Amino acid sequence: MGRRIKHTSRDVEELARLMLAEAIGEGPQGMNMVGSVVANRVEADCAPDFKGLRNIRHAIYQTIPGTNVPHFEPVLNGSLYTQRPTEADLQRARNLLHGDREPRARMNLWFFNPSPGKKYRAPCTETMPRSPSTKFDFAYRNHCFYVGVPGYCPEFYR
């Protein structure tokens, strides 16, 4: 379980769209893992990467510090805007925002697909590209999931 995140119906729809755009081919569990990471970032509220993310839309549209490049590929390539979530997708997002995180991804603050558009996943790297404060945790289908290195974000890793 995670912390409940205050949300609107628009937040629910945006999270459901991101989960679909990132992980529709990975089934409900893969989508829940991706959604858990996004919700975890709001819950973490720690510097330097996630300080001040007050709601789920802040996390979805956050850019890489010092750039205007979004963290999430579906925001960058526009696939976020073409998703049409079903009621089941919206309920999955609501559950995450109510604190029901995917147990395996409960402590992850990053994920990365090293082979977008491919039928295979390239090997996961020990740290996530452009994020030296990360450490590889596990892989699930097309995505690699990462946690913070020791000492990173003590507000979240307690």
N, C-alpha and C positions, 0 to 999 in steps of 0.2 A: 504494500500500500504506500501511496505517496500522499502529499498534501493536496487537498482540494484546491483547485485554481478557479477563482472567480471568472465567469465567462458569460458571453451573450450567445444568442443563436448564430450570429455571424462568426464568432470564434469557433463554434462547433463545426460549422460548414467549412471554414478555412482549414481546420485541422484534418477533417475528413478528406478534403481535396488533396492536401499534401500527402497524407498516408496513401491514398490511391495512386497519385502520381509517382511517388517514390517506390512503392512496394506492392502494387496490385498483383503482380505475378508471384508473390511470395505468400499469398493467402492471408487469412486473418491474423495468424501469429506474427508474420513478418510486418504486416501493417501496424499491429499493436506495438511491436518493438520500435518501429520508426516513430510512432506517436508518443511512446513513452519517453524517448530521447528529447523530443520537442518540449513535452510537459516538464521533464526534469530540468531543462534549462531555465524555465520560469521559476521553478521551485528553488533552484540553486542560488540565484541572485548573488553571484560572486564575481569579483574582478579577477582578471581583466576582461574575460570573454562574455560573461553573462550578467554583469551588474546592470540593474535598472530595467530588466525585461519584466514589465508589469503585467503583461497578458500574453496570451498565446499568439496573437497576431504580431506583437513585437518580436517574438522568437522566430516566427515564420519569415518575416521580412527583414530580419537583422542582416546587416552586411559585414563582411570581413573587415576588421578594424583597419583604417587607413585606406580603404578602397570603397568603391560603390558596388562591389560584387556581392550578390546575395550568398549566404551560407548554403542555401538549398538549391540544387540544380533545377527543380521544377519552377522555381520563381525566376531563375535566370533564363531558362529556355521557353517559358510560357506554358508548359504543360499543366501547371497548377490550375490555370484558368479554363481548361477544356474538360476537367473532371466533373462528372455529374453523380454525386454520392446518393446512394439508396438510403432508405431508412435504417437498414442494418449498418451501413457505414457511419451514418450520423450517430447512431446509438453507441457504436464502438468509440467514437471520439468523445461523446458525453461521458462514457464510463472512465476514460482516461482522465478527463478533466475533473471528475469526481474523486480521483485518487486511486483508481483501480489500474495500476501500471502492470505491464507485462513483467512477471517476476525476474526473468533472465536479464532484462534490460533495465532493471530498477536503478542501477547505479551508473548507467552510461549517459554521457553528455555529448557524445559524438557518434556518428556513423558515416560510412563512406562506401560507395560502390566503385571498386577499382576498375570495373569493366562495363560501363554503361552501354546498353544496346547489344551486348554479346550474350551468347547462350551459356557462357561459362564465367566463373569468377576468377580473376587473376589472384595470386596470393596476396593476403593481407600484409601490410607493412607493420613493423614494430610500433611506429608512431604514425599518426595520421598526417598526410601531407599538409603543410602550412600550419601545423599545430604541434609544436615541439613539447607541449605540456601534457601530451597524451601517451597512453600505453595500451597496446592491443589487448582486448579482453576475450572476444570470441567472434566467430563468423556464423552467419545464418544465411543460407542460400546466396544471394548476390551481394550481401552487405557485410562489412567488417564493423564491429562495434568497439568503442574505445572508452576508457576511463581516464581520469586525471592521474598524473604522477603523484607519488607521495608528497603531501604538503599542499597540493593544489586544491583550492576551494574547500577549506575545512568547514565552511558553513553547510555544505552539502554532504561531504564524506565524514560524517560524525559517527 
